[in-house]
């Protein structure tokens, strides 16, 4: 089920608080906080995102319509709070490599099929992705890749 966009104005502050608290294990297996500096404003922003880790790389996903990832287009140092532990990472937003985006989006949605709705991808009865929806979603998806500093 996809939550209505206005709900995130309520949910995100709750998730930020929860992920920073001793109760973080309730959600920190799949949610983390990413803190980055705005390239124009110089202000710090923190947003909760679902993530996955493969080898030494942490990946999260967003849509091109969301603006926060643009601060990471040229690569930037960010703080990630994962499982209650803060670390410094180099992050890069991948928005213009459809092959790579598709590969990681499929991998991600295999782990978190409930997030397919946020990418406007329908699931078949066997929980596989509807191919034409995936093709369309790749054009609007951004994968943020972060490696430890």
Helices and strands as residue ranges (DSSP letters): G 5-7, H 8-20, G 22-26, E 31-37, E 44-54, E 57-63, G 68-72, E 76-82, E 85-94, H 98-111, G 113-119, H 131-138, E 141-148
